[in-house]
Amino acid sequence: MPKLYKDILYLIFQELQDNKETLYSCLFVDKTWCETIIPILWKDPWKFLKNGCKLRKRELLLNLINSNLSDESKNKLGQYFNFSYKKPLFNYVSYCKHLNLMEIKKIINNDTLIIQLEIINLLINENTKFTHLYIPKQFNYQINLFPGFQNCFSNIVFLCCSSNIDDNVLDGLSKICKSIKELELIIDENNNNCDIIKLIDIPTNLINVRLLIKYDFYININYEPFHKILEKSLMKHSNTIRYLKITKQPTLMILSSFIYLIRLELDCSCLGSRHYQWNCLENLSLPFLQILKARYVPIKPLTNLIENTSGSLDEIKIDYTYHSENDNKRIIQVIYHNCSNLKYLTLVIKSNNLIELEKLLITCKYLIKLNILTDDRVFDWNNLFDLLIRLSPITLYKFKFYNSYVSPDLDSLKLFLDNWKGRNSLLLKFNMDINDEYFDLIEKYKAEGVINKFDYYS
């Protein structure tokens, strides 16, 4: 019975693994709860460094890692650290499934080789099995020579590394990357290693690929040969890849090969990459595509792609895509004609196209979340709010409104919130300039239960 109780607790806490505040509060309930939660928190401790007070968090995490060092290692590092703290109750690092050498490099913040080696030695051993590995740029430790390497990484399913990876490191990785299902390649501006395709060629069930460009497209270097090598290698996995993110227009016409794609992300945020026409999307048919996300990609080829998806899309997110009123009208029409099962939508809506939004709300009856981006200097908020009150499906309760020029007037917002009473409590986000009167109004409707949560960005 006690084991069953602990197993049930584990399943519950697994569902809360990204909610660190709740998990932290549960740590102090009793010993069983604590013993169940610690392995979940330490599965990927690096993810908690992403937001706020990073230096302090890194210092605390380093202290906890150091507390697990052997006495021999502590003696070696005595001149660099104060090891006066007590031995911890848990062997925290033994629970770690994500080895993030990028964050470890930042945490140590010291070029002293012995410090880096001792901590990496602590983490890579016969008793640990990692599933995720993140390797920083210019990392040249031959981790394949560390004792316990094969055992540590025999179950690796995720790898993130740079395209200018050291040959020796690449050779070691190629021995353990057969089981990789998710690959993230960061493509740098120089010294790209063409042998990186080993990490693409060897896996037998590659499902998720992200090619992230970190160079300026205005640099006068011809990267096309390198990209062709990568793309040809990717095409070998066209039957298994389901998730693809790319940050430049493909050099080859490869997208048509990935007919089983479920998720496609196109992000042309890099400077100089926004001049691409993305003609490769115009006649592209991805019949199983469920999620489409695009930034700085021309609207016309995206419209054609949506039209060719056979009604499978349930999430569309298109932003930072400036286009005409007619093009805006066209994409809204294509969405409500071809995406009746849509649940999540982020899109620019021009004020003169609110009539098209009306048709979309009528047709897309399963919408849960609607992010409306507007770039009009004059926008008809009254009409928008009226449409949302009259036509929002019962499932829709998450809204984000963005406008860098004009905010809704207070009375219009108040009327919208008054009329929303009795429905699902709103999750509301504003990305616009508002004053204290708006915040006071929001607090009033939070107290009344009309708004569940409000986030503000300016």
C-alpha positions in Angstrom: 0.0 0.0 0.0 2.8 2.6 0.8 4.4 1.9 -2.6 1.0 2.4 -4.3 0.6 5.7 -2.5 4.0 6.8 -3.5 3.4 5.8 -7.2 0.1 7.8 -7.2 1.9 10.8 -5.7 4.6 10.6 -8.4 2.0 10.6 -11.2 0.3 13.6 -9.7 3.6 15.5 -9.2 4.7 14.6 -12.8 1.7 16.6 -14.0 3.0 19.6 -12.0 6.6 19.3 -13.1 6.7 22.7 -14.8 4.9 24.4 -11.8 7.9 24.9 -9.5 6.1 27.0 -7.0 3.5 24.3 -6.3 6.2 21.6 -6.1 8.3 23.7 -3.7 5.4 24.2 -1.4 4.7 20.4 -1.4 8.3 19.6 -0.4 7.5 20.3 3.2 4.4 18.2 3.7 6.2 15.1 4.8 9.1 12.8 4.0 7.3 10.8 1.4 6.2 13.9 -0.5 9.7 15.3 -0.4 11.3 12.0 -1.6 8.8 11.9 -4.4 9.3 15.5 -5.6 13.1 15.8 -5.4 13.7 13.5 -8.4 11.1 15.4 -10.5 12.7 18.8 -9.7 16.2 17.5 -10.4 15.3 15.7 -13.6 16.1 19.0 -15.4 17.3 21.6 -12.8 18.7 23.9 -15.5 15.2 24.9 -16.8 14.6 26.8 -13.5 17.5 29.2 -14.4 15.7 30.8 -17.3 13.8 33.5 -15.5 14.8 36.1 -13.0 17.7 36.3 -10.5 19.8 34.1 -12.7 23.1 34.8 -11.0 21.7 33.9 -7.6 20.0 30.8 -8.9 23.2 29.7 -10.6 25.2 30.2 -7.4 22.7 28.1 -5.4 22.7 25.3 -8.0 26.5 25.2 -8.1 26.6 24.9 -4.3 24.2 22.0 -4.4 26.2 20.3 -7.2 29.4 20.9 -5.3 27.9 19.4 -2.1 27.8 16.0 -3.9 31.5 16.1 -4.8 33.7 13.4 -3.3 36.2 14.3 -0.5 39.0 13.9 -3.0 37.4 16.4 -5.4 36.7 18.8 -2.6 40.4 18.7 -1.6 41.4 19.5 -5.2 39.0 22.4 -5.4 39.5 23.8 -1.9 41.2 26.9 -3.1 38.3 27.8 -5.3 35.2 27.0 -3.2 34.1 27.1 0.4 32.9 23.6 1.3 31.8 24.4 4.8 28.1 23.4 4.2 26.8 20.0 5.4 26.5 16.9 3.3 23.0 17.0 1.6 20.2 14.6 2.4 19.9 13.6 -1.2 22.4 12.7 -4.0 20.8 15.4 -6.2 22.8 14.9 -9.3 21.9 11.2 -9.5 18.3 12.3 -10.4 19.5 14.5 -13.3 18.3 13.3 -16.7 19.3 16.5 -18.6 23.0 17.2 -18.9 23.1 20.9 -19.9 26.8 21.6 -20.5 25.8 25.1 -21.7 24.3 26.0 -18.3 27.2 24.3 -16.5 29.7 26.5 -18.3 27.7 29.6 -17.2 27.3 28.4 -13.7 31.0 27.7 -13.2 31.9 31.0 -14.7 35.6 30.1 -14.4 38.1 29.1 -17.1 40.1 26.9 -14.6 40.2 23.5 -16.3 40.3 21.5 -13.0 36.9 23.0 -11.8 35.2 22.1 -15.1 36.6 18.6 -15.2 35.8 17.7 -11.6 32.2 18.8 -12.0 31.7 17.1 -15.4 33.4 14.0 -13.8 30.8 14.1 -11.0 27.9 14.2 -13.5 29.2 11.6 -16.0 29.5 8.3 -14.2 28.4 4.7 -14.3 25.4 5.4 -12.1 23.7 8.1 -14.2 21.6 7.7 -17.3 20.9 10.9 -19.2 18.2 11.3 -21.8 19.0 14.9 -22.9 22.4 16.4 -23.7 23.1 20.1 -24.5 26.7 20.9 -25.7 27.9 24.5 -25.9 29.8 26.2 -28.7 33.6 25.7 -28.6 33.2 22.7 -26.3 36.3 20.5 -26.7 36.2 18.0 -23.9 36.2 14.4 -25.2 33.3 13.3 -23.1 33.5 9.9 -24.8 36.7 9.3 -22.9 35.1 9.9 -19.5 34.5 6.7 -17.4 30.9 5.7 -17.7 30.3 7.5 -21.0 28.6 4.6 -22.7 26.3 3.9 -19.8 25.4 7.6 -19.3 24.3 8.3 -22.8 23.1 4.9 -24.1 19.5 6.2 -23.7 20.0 9.7 -25.1 16.9 10.9 -27.0 17.7 14.6 -27.3 20.8 16.4 -28.5 21.5 20.1 -28.9 24.9 21.2 -30.2 26.7 23.7 -32.5 27.5 23.1 -36.1 31.2 24.1 -35.5 31.6 21.2 -33.1 35.0 19.8 -32.4 35.9 16.7 -34.4 36.8 14.6 -31.4 33.6 15.5 -29.6 31.6 14.7 -32.8 33.3 11.4 -33.1 32.3 10.5 -29.5 28.7 11.7 -30.1 28.3 9.7 -33.3 28.8 6.5 -31.2 25.8 7.2 -29.0 23.4 9.1 -31.2 21.6 6.1 -32.8 18.7 6.5 -30.3 18.3 10.3 -30.8 14.7 11.3 -31.6 15.1 15.0 -31.2 18.0 17.1 -32.7 18.7 20.8 -32.3 21.5 22.1 -34.4 22.8 25.7 -33.9 24.3 26.8 -37.1 27.1 29.4 -36.6 28.8 31.9 -38.8 32.1 30.1 -39.3 34.0 26.9 -39.0 30.9 24.7 -39.7 31.8 21.1 -39.6 30.3 19.2 -42.5 30.7 15.9 -40.6 27.8 17.1 -38.4 25.6 15.2 -40.8 26.7 12.1 -38.9 24.3 13.2 -36.1 21.5 13.3 -38.7 22.4 10.2 -40.7 22.9 7.7 -37.8 19.6 8.0 -35.8 17.1 5.4 -36.8 13.9 7.2 -35.6 14.5 11.0 -35.9 11.2 12.7 -35.1 11.9 16.3 -34.2 14.5 18.6 -35.9 15.4 22.2 -35.3 17.9 24.1 -37.4 18.6 27.4 -35.7 20.8 29.9 -37.6 22.9 32.2 -35.4 24.6 34.2 -38.1 23.9 37.5 -39.9 22.7 36.9 -43.5 24.5 40.1 -44.6 27.9 38.5 -43.8 29.6 38.0 -47.2 30.0 34.2 -46.9 28.4 31.5 -49.0 26.7 29.1 -46.7 24.6 27.4 -49.3 26.9 24.4 -49.8 26.8 23.6 -46.1 23.0 24.0 -46.0 22.6 21.7 -49.0 24.6 19.0 -47.1 22.3 19.3 -44.1 19.1 19.3 -46.1 20.0 16.3 -48.2 20.8 14.4 -45.0 17.5 15.4 -43.5 15.6 14.1 -46.5 16.7 10.6 -45.6 14.4 10.9 -42.6 11.3 12.2 -44.4 9.2 9.2 -43.3 9.9 9.7 -39.6 10.3 13.5 -39.0 7.1 14.9 -37.6 8.3 18.2 -36.1 10.5 20.6 -38.0 11.7 24.1 -37.2 13.9 26.1 -39.6 15.1 29.7 -39.5 15.8 30.3 -43.2 14.2 29.4 -46.5 15.5 25.9 -47.5 18.2 25.9 -50.1 16.7 22.8 -51.7 13.0 22.0 -52.2 13.0 19.7 -49.3 9.7 20.5 -47.5 7.6 18.5 -50.0 9.5 15.4 -48.8 8.1 15.7 -45.2 4.5 14.7 -46.0 4.0 13.4 -42.5 4.8 16.6 -40.7 2.6 17.4 -37.8 4.3 20.6 -36.7 6.1 23.2 -38.9 7.8 26.3 -37.5 9.3 28.9 -39.8 11.2 31.7 -38.0 13.0 34.3 -40.1 13.9 36.6 -37.3 17.6 36.6 -38.3 18.8 39.9 -39.8 18.9 39.7 -43.5 16.7 36.5 -43.8 13.5 38.4 -44.3 14.0 39.1 -48.0 13.3 35.4 -48.9 10.1 34.9 -50.8 9.4 31.4 -49.5 8.0 30.3 -52.9 8.6 26.7 -51.8 5.4 27.0 -49.7 3.1 27.9 -52.5 2.3 24.4 -53.9 3.3 22.5 -50.8 0.8 20.0 -49.5 1.2 18.7 -45.9 -2.0 16.8 -45.3 -1.3 15.8 -41.7 0.0 19.2 -40.5 -1.6 20.2 -37.2 0.5 23.1 -36.0 1.9 26.0 -38.2 3.9 28.8 -36.7 5.6 31.5 -38.7 7.5 34.7 -38.1 8.7 37.2 -40.7 7.4 34.9 -43.5 5.5 36.4 -46.4 1.7 36.0 -46.0 0.9 34.8 -49.5 2.8 31.6 -49.5 1.5 30.9 -45.9 -2.0 31.4 -47.2 -1.4 28.9 -50.0 0.1 26.4 -47.5 -2.9 26.6 -45.2 -5.2 26.1 -48.1 -3.4 22.8 -48.9 -3.6 21.3 -45.4 -6.8 19.3 -45.8 -8.4 20.7 -42.7 -6.0 19.1 -40.3 -4.7 22.3 -38.7 -5.7 23.0 -35.1 -3.1 25.7 -34.3 -1.9 28.6 -36.4 0.4 31.3 -35.2 1.5 34.0 -37.6 3.2 37.2 -36.4 5.6 39.8 -37.5 4.3 39.4 -41.0 3.4 42.8 -42.5 0.9 42.7 -45.3 -1.9 44.5 -47.1 -5.6 44.6 -46.1 -6.5 42.4 -49.1 -3.9 39.8 -48.1 -5.2 39.9 -44.6 -8.7 39.3 -45.8 -7.6 36.4 -48.0 -5.8 34.6 -45.2 -8.7 34.9 -42.8 -11.0 33.5 -45.5 -8.7 30.6 -46.2 -8.6 29.8 -42.5 -12.3 29.7 -42.0 -12.8 27.7 -45.2 -10.1 25.1 -44.4 -9.6 25.0 -40.7 -12.9 24.3 -39.0 -11.2 22.3 -36.2 -8.9 25.2 -35.3 -8.3 25.6 -31.5 -5.5 28.2 -31.3 -5.1 31.2 -33.5 -2.6 34.1 -33.5 -3.0 36.5 -36.4 -3.0 40.1 -37.5 -6.6 41.3 -37.9 -7.1 44.6 -39.8 -10.0 46.7 -38.6 -11.7 46.6 -42.0 -11.6 42.8 -41.9 -13.6 42.3 -38.7 -16.5 41.0 -40.9 -14.2 38.2 -41.9 -13.4 37.5 -38.2 -17.1 37.3 -37.6 -17.3 34.4 -40.2 -14.3 32.8 -38.6 -15.9 32.8 -35.2 -19.0 31.2 -36.6 -17.1 28.5 -38.5 -14.3 27.6 -36.0 -16.5 26.3 -33.2 -13.6 24.7 -31.2 -11.5 27.8 -30.6 -9.9 27.9 -27.2 -7.4 30.7 -27.6 -7.4 33.8 -29.9 -4.5 36.2 -30.1 -5.4 39.3 -32.1 -2.6 41.4 -33.4 -3.4 44.8 -34.9 -1.1 47.2 -36.6 -3.8 49.8 -37.5 -3.4 53.3 -36.1 -7.2 53.4 -35.8 -8.9 50.2 -34.7 -12.6 49.5 -34.0 -12.3 47.9 -30.6 -16.1 48.4 -29.9 -16.9 46.2 -33.0 -14.3 43.6 -32.0 -15.6 43.2 -28.5 -19.2 43.1 -29.7 -18.2 40.2 -32.1 -16.5 38.3 -29.3 -19.5 38.6 -27.0 -22.0 37.6 -29.7 -20.1 34.9 -31.5 -17.3 33.4 -29.3 -17.8 29.6 -29.1 -18.3 28.3 -25.6 -14.8 26.8 -25.6 -13.1 30.2 -26.2 -11.8 32.0 -23.1 -8.1 32.8 -23.7 -7.4 36.2 -25.4 -4.4 38.3 -26.2 -4.8 41.8 -27.7 -1.8 43.6 -29.2 -1.7 47.0 -30.7 1.3 49.4 -30.5 -0.8 52.4 -31.5 -4.2 52.5 -29.9 -5.7 50.8 -26.8 -9.5 50.2 -26.3 -11.2 52.9 -24.3 -12.1 52.1 -20.7 -15.9 52.0 -21.3 -15.6 49.6 -24.2 -13.4 47.2 -22.2 -15.8 47.5 -19.2 -18.8 46.6 -21.4 -17.0 43.6 -22.8 -16.2 42.3 -19.3 -19.7 43.0 -18.1 -21.1 41.0 -21.0 -18.7 38.1 -20.4 -20.1 37.4 -16.9 -21.5 33.8 -16.6 -19.0 32.3 -19.0 -15.6 30.6 -18.5 -13.3 32.9 -16.6 -10.9 34.8 -19.0 -7.2 34.3 -19.3 -6.4 37.8 -20.6 -3.2 39.3 -22.0 -2.6 42.9 -23.1 0.4 44.0 -25.1 -0.3 47.7 -25.4 -0.1 50.9 -23.3 -2.6 51.1 -20.5 -2.8 53.2 -17.4 -3.7 52.6 -13.7 -7.4 52.9 -14.5 -7.2 49.8 -16.6 -5.4 47.9 -13.9 -8.0 48.9 -11.4 -10.8 47.8 -13.7 -9.0 44.4 -14.3 -8.7 43.9 -10.5 -12.4 44.5 -10.1 -13.3 41.8 -12.6 -10.7 39.4 -11.2 -12.4 39.8 -7.8 -15.8 39.0 -9.5 -14.4 35.9 -11.2 -14.8 37.2 -14.7 -11.0 37.3 -15.2 -9.0 34.3 -14.0 -5.6 35.7 -14.9 -4.3 38.8 -16.4 -0.8 39.4 -18.0 0.5 42.7 -19.3 3.3 43.6 -21.6 4.2 47.0 -22.9 
